[in-house]
Amino acid sequence: MIEVLQTLPLNSVQDLGRIGQRHHGIARTGAADRVALSVGNILLGNSTEAAGIEVQMGPMRLLFNQQIMVALCGADCQAVLNQRQVAPWSRFAVAPGDELAIGPARMGLRAYLCVPGGIDVPEVLGSRSTYFRQRVGGLEGRMLRVGDKLGALKKSAQPQPELSVLPPDNVLERGLHALAEQDDIVLRVVRAGEYDDFTSRSQQTFWRDPWRVSAQSNRMGYRLDGAELMRTDPGEMRSCPITPGVIQVPPGGRPIVQLVDGNSAGGYPKIGYVIEADLWRVAQARPGSVFRFVECSVTEARKALSEIVKYLDRLGCLIATADNGGVPARISRETEAGMANDENRYQF
């Protein structure tokens, strides 16, 4: 059992989200950074779909009352277990009475704490993720509070050596932008259906200019500050389905990148889609960060997604080998099935 000793708003239980429910008006929900959650689960030998704690705002303190392995991935939150610093992107053992302090993120925005088998909360519509607006999933459909107690689906685990892995940013290819500065986040974008409705000047601005992440950004969407984008005919449009990654342009002319809790439909014109393979970069962007958009084909987008699946697959094989005493081991059938499922889940 894990007891929440200290928390701030927006920390919650999340898995990979609700798939196939958007026609009912249900957002995908789930971890904003699906790659970080998947890596944390792989470190523990879990299915990548297992639920973990999404720490969006630190400090957060957790008290453990059982001996288990846990993994902490995503943002670097200067985590400390008792008096010992914990490396980001690592797994480590905790014992009864241990206290884990997760501080404010100094790199990235969201961290994920994973436990054996995942956090034990009821499934709702095929997912354990918390959907704040509908108050479903997670722990009573709400953010975590001081005094909450969370269990792991696996009550015990085989002792495993502590391990750290390279974060995906060190391994996965990223988009390139000729004007990007060192800390700018380059996002690969496929043109959307209304792209040609924007003036040629706005199209050039979209690709050329920097876009700063506004403080009005959350799990629903990231609002961006920058130049005003204009359409040749600013008339109203009919509402149509939208997905995470869609870049809508409301009447004010500043883009919004939809994220996991975004609406299932909307009537703002769409200028592009951030590809699924880059959405984790959006999820780790803090207010004030700068996005640069670079055009990408559908074929390139699929290739980028397959690189993430390969990265997770390789990671699973390496960890399984390490846990098998260095003997090469095939990834478990359960995990292998999870990977295949992930490939489907990462579809547009």
FIMIGU-470671 format. One line per field, with one value per residue (C-alpha): residue number from 1; x, y, z; residue in one letter. Coordinates in pm, whole numbers, always signed. Example, Ala and Ser with C-alpha at 12.3 -4.5 7.8 and 13.67 -1.06 7.14 Angstrom:
// residues 2
guke <- c(1|2)
c1 <- c(+1230|+1367)
c2 <- c(-450|-106)
c3 <- c(+780|+714)
margu <- c(A|S)
This chain:
// residues 348
guke <- c(1|2|3|4|5|6|7|8|9|10|11|12|13|14|15|16|17|18|19|20|21|22|23|24|25|26|27|28|29|30|31|32|33|34|35|36|37|38|39|40|41|42|43|44|45|46|47|48|49|50|51|52|53|54|55|56|57|58|59|60|61|62|63|64|65|66|67|68|69|70|71|72|73|74|75|76|77|78|79|80|81|82|83|84|85|86|87|88|89|90|91|92|93|94|95|96|97|98|99|100|101|102|103|104|105|106|107|108|109|110|111|112|113|114|115|116|117|118|119|120|121|122|123|124|125|126|127|128|129|130|131|132|133|134|135|136|137|138|139|140|141|142|143|144|145|146|147|148|149|150|151|152|153|154|155|156|157|158|159|160|161|162|163|164|165|166|167|168|169|170|171|172|173|174|175|176|177|178|179|180|181|182|183|184|185|186|187|188|189|190|191|192|193|194|195|196|197|198|199|200|201|202|203|204|205|206|207|208|209|210|211|212|213|214|215|216|217|218|219|220|221|222|223|224|225|226|227|228|229|230|231|232|233|234|235|236|237|238|239|240|241|242|243|244|245|246|247|248|249|250|251|252|253|254|255|256|257|258|259|260|261|262|263|264|265|266|267|268|269|270|271|272|273|274|275|276|277|278|279|280|281|282|283|284|285|286|287|288|289|290|291|292|293|294|295|296|297|298|299|300|301|302|303|304|305|306|307|308|309|310|311|312|313|314|315|316|317|318|319|320|321|322|323|324|325|326|327|328|329|330|331|332|333|334|335|336|337|338|339|340|341|342|343|344|345|346|347|348)
c1 <- c(+0|+118|-7|-10|+153|+172|+39|-61|-354|-349|-159|-363|-376|-328|-274|-257|-614|-955|-934|-1235|-1466|-1443|-1763|-1936|-1778|-1520|-1170|-873|-748|-457|-95|-4|+343|+262|+628|+743|+464|+544|+914|+831|+610|+869|+1131|+908|+806|+449|+220|+275|-95|-61|-168|+80|+76|+113|+294|+223|+297|+551|+631|+465|+554|+457|+491|+532|+421|+540|+859|+829|+1020|+900|+1004|+1010|+1030|+957|+1047|+1353|+1189|+1492|+1334|+1472|+1405|+1459|+1792|+1909|+1882|+1698|+1810|+1542|+1435|+1517|+1371|+1456|+1339|+1130|+1063|+795|+838|+1030|+931|+971|+982|+921|+1014|+914|+1039|+1367|+1359|+1033|+692|+536|+682|+532|+561|+498|+445|+432|+121|+8|-201|-505|-809|-1126|-1141|-1402|-1473|-1163|-919|-802|-712|-866|-1093|-1134|-1415|-1643|-1513|-1459|-1170|-864|-939|-1304|-1253|-1052|-706|-509|-542|-340|-437|-523|-402|-318|-236|-35|-202|+95|+144|+502|+776|+1100|+1398|+1558|+1874|+1832|+1846|+1851|+1784|+1854|+1556|+1388|+1510|+1864|+1760|+1474|+1517|+1362|+1248|+1489|+1408|+1654|+1565|+1531|+1746|+1896|+1606|+1326|+1103|+1069|+741|+669|+333|+113|-110|-477|-790|-829|-462|-538|-804|-532|-370|-33|+124|-26|+97|+449|+421|+304|+615|+867|+779|+840|+530|+550|+352|+97|+23|-333|-215|-325|-409|-687|-469|-168|-248|+31|+128|+263|+154|-212|-305|-581|-807|-913|-1278|-1323|-1676|-1797|-1746|-1941|-1810|-1611|-1411|-1074|-795|-490|-233|-481|-375|-687|-693|-975|-1099|-814|-571|-342|-309|-416|-256|-511|-384|-519|-817|-916|-1270|-1378|-1520|-1472|-1555|-1232|-1038|-743|-412|-217|-159|+138|+232|+160|+532|+597|+305|+518|+742|+435|+337|+678|+680|+648|+472|+712|+868|+901|+758|+878|+670|+828|+627|+613|+449|+215|+480|+740|+493|+436|+809|+861|+594|+752|+1082|+908|+769|+1116|+1270|+1023|+1071|+1451|+1424|+1198|+1442|+1744|+1569|+1439|+1795|+1938|+1677|+1759|+2119|+2257|+2114|+1949|+1576|+1284|+1043|+750|+446|+237|+473|+509|+131|+134|+384|+171|-125|+72|+146|-226|-291|-38|-229|-365)
c2 <- c(+0|+354|+644|+998|+1223|+1537|+1629|+1923|+1948|+1753|+1446|+1139|+773|+723|+435|+443|+570|+481|+355|+330|+549|+877|+810|+824|+1162|+1012|+1157|+923|+1040|+845|+943|+1265|+1117|+763|+682|+761|+553|+264|+273|+271|-33|-213|-156|-358|-624|-491|-466|-121|-58|-80|+227|+450|+779|+1084|+1352|+1678|+1905|+1853|+1837|+1505|+1265|+898|+649|+277|-1|-299|-419|-375|-249|+80|+281|+656|+792|+1112|+1455|+1489|+1571|+1547|+1249|+1140|+804|+864|+1052|+902|+1073|+864|+875|+966|+689|+415|+137|+83|-110|+36|-114|-60|+283|+427|+773|+897|+1274|+1391|+1754|+2010|+1913|+2076|+1917|+1820|+1853|+1515|+1214|+865|+632|+270|-27|-406|-489|-127|+81|-113|+101|-14|-20|+211|+180|-35|+195|+291|+645|+945|+1161|+1475|+1640|+1334|+1230|+870|+628|+654|+701|+811|+1008|+1279|+1414|+1250|+1389|+1370|+1051|+852|+492|+313|-53|-240|-518|-745|-765|-885|-904|-1091|-883|-718|-510|-136|-13|+315|+362|+636|+868|+854|+1202|+1057|+769|+870|+1081|+1424|+1669|+1935|+2301|+2539|+2827|+2632|+2731|+2475|+2451|+2480|+2174|+2072|+1896|+1712|+1806|+1665|+1912|+1898|+1925|+2302|+2385|+2535|+2761|+2967|+3255|+3180|+3431|+3248|+2916|+3055|+3201|+2868|+2686|+2967|+3135|+3019|+2936|+2986|+2756|+2963|+2930|+2835|+2486|+2160|+1796|+1912|+2124|+2351|+2709|+2882|+3248|+3392|+3563|+3560|+3300|+3400|+3217|+3351|+3292|+3324|+3178|+2926|+2554|+2245|+2048|+1738|+1466|+1562|+1362|+1433|+1617|+1819|+2183|+2397|+2769|+2950|+3296|+3468|+3312|+3145|+2767|+2507|+2160|+1909|+1666|+1348|+1505|+1711|+1714|+1437|+1694|+2061|+2329|+2528|+2495|+2255|+2359|+2043|+1740|+1693|+1335|+1075|+1000|+1358|+1400|+1296|+1593|+1818|+1658|+1736|+2100|+2356|+2693|+2928|+2654|+2722|+2493|+2488|+2307|+2117|+1951|+1573|+1323|+1047|+791|+972|+993|+617|+555|+781|+587|+255|+387|+435|+82|-52|+152|+5|-342|-320|-187|-475|-730|-571|-557|-910|-1021|-833|-986|-1327|-1309|-1183|-1472|-1345|-1365|-1305|-1047|-1218|-1306|-1074|-784|-878|-869|-536|-399|-513|-356|-37|-23|-29|+219|+467|+488|+820)
c3 <- c(+0|-80|+130|-7|+255|+43|-300|-514|-759|-1088|-963|-1057|-1158|-1533|-1775|-2155|-2173|-2311|-2664|-2893|-2685|-2873|-3069|-2729|-2661|-2423|-2451|-2476|-2135|-1985|-1938|-2115|-2176|-2286|-2355|-2000|-1846|-2083|-1992|-1621|-1668|-1880|-1608|-1375|-1625|-1633|-1931|-2081|-2017|-1639|-1442|-1260|-1076|-1300|-1102|-1277|-984|-709|-430|-361|-78|-66|+219|+139|+371|+169|+5|-369|-672|-816|-1121|-1172|-1528|-1716|-1582|-1360|-1026|-796|-622|-287|-120|+251|+232|-98|-436|-695|-1057|-1311|-1550|-1298|-1088|-723|-419|-140|+202|+466|+620|+324|+211|-145|-197|-553|-603|-864|-1209|-1309|-1657|-1824|-1661|-1578|-1396|-1363|-1065|-1157|-924|-983|-1187|-1185|-945|-827|-905|-1085|-1464|-1614|-1987|-2029|-1852|-1504|-1610|-1438|-1651|-1444|-1638|-1621|-1276|-1383|-1350|-1130|-762|-749|-1069|-894|-829|-550|-199|+119|+302|-12|-5|-328|-374|-636|-836|-761|-387|-405|-662|-711|-592|-893|-928|-950|-1307|-1494|-1864|-2114|-2158|-2498|-2587|-2598|-2821|-3050|-3359|-3343|-3605|-3731|-3785|-3947|-3714|-3388|-3092|-2856|-2612|-2869|-2902|-3266|-3344|-3666|-3814|-4091|-4273|-4175|-4388|-4349|-4406|-4747|-4593|-4426|-4611|-4765|-4527|-4227|-4363|-4387|-4036|-3896|-4015|-3966|-3636|-3279|-3071|-2698|-2465|-2274|-1903|-2013|-2106|-1948|-2023|-2259|-2480|-2512|-2604|-2794|-2808|-3131|-3450|-3551|-3813|-4053|-4298|-4633|-4533|-4156|-4162|-3905|-3957|-3859|-3565|-3656|-3472|-3336|-3173|-2955|-3163|-3368|-3400|-3401|-3466|-3280|-3386|-3199|-3448|-3191|-3224|-2967|-2967|-2836|-2574|-2413|-2231|-2534|-2670|-2905|-3152|-3227|-3483|-3499|-3825|-3813|-3965|-3880|-3659|-3430|-3505|-3237|-3203|-3083|-2843|-2546|-2622|-2600|-2267|-2116|-2232|-1955|-1990|-2161|-2373|-2744|-3012|-3371|-3630|-3917|-4192|-4206|-4438|-4320|-4417|-4207|-3919|-3927|-3940|-3636|-3449|-3536|-3390|-3055|-3065|-3153|-2869|-2619|-2761|-2738|-2385|-2285|-2429|-2255|-1917|-1950|-2029|-1730|-1498|-1639|-1519|-1847|-2043|-2361|-2310|-2532|-2408|-2236|-2440|-2229|-2289|-2653|-2690|-2510|-2761|-3051|-2883|-2831|-3202|-3264|-2987|-3125|-3451|-3569)
margu <- c(M|I|E|V|L|Q|T|L|P|L|N|S|V|Q|D|L|G|R|I|G|Q|R|H|H|G|I|A|R|T|G|A|A|D|R|V|A|L|S|V|G|N|I|L|L|G|N|S|T|E|A|A|G|I|E|V|Q|M|G|P|M|R|L|L|F|N|Q|Q|I|M|V|A|L|C|G|A|D|C|Q|A|V|L|N|Q|R|Q|V|A|P|W|S|R|F|A|V|A|P|G|D|E|L|A|I|G|P|A|R|M|G|L|R|A|Y|L|C|V|P|G|G|I|D|V|P|E|V|L|G|S|R|S|T|Y|F|R|Q|R|V|G|G|L|E|G|R|M|L|R|V|G|D|K|L|G|A|L|K|K|S|A|Q|P|Q|P|E|L|S|V|L|P|P|D|N|V|L|E|R|G|L|H|A|L|A|E|Q|D|D|I|V|L|R|V|V|R|A|G|E|Y|D|D|F|T|S|R|S|Q|Q|T|F|W|R|D|P|W|R|V|S|A|Q|S|N|R|M|G|Y|R|L|D|G|A|E|L|M|R|T|D|P|G|E|M|R|S|C|P|I|T|P|G|V|I|Q|V|P|P|G|G|R|P|I|V|Q|L|V|D|G|N|S|A|G|G|Y|P|K|I|G|Y|V|I|E|A|D|L|W|R|V|A|Q|A|R|P|G|S|V|F|R|F|V|E|C|S|V|T|E|A|R|K|A|L|S|E|I|V|K|Y|L|D|R|L|G|C|L|I|A|T|A|D|N|G|G|V|P|A|R|I|S|R|E|T|E|A|G|M|A|N|D|E|N|R|Y|Q|F)
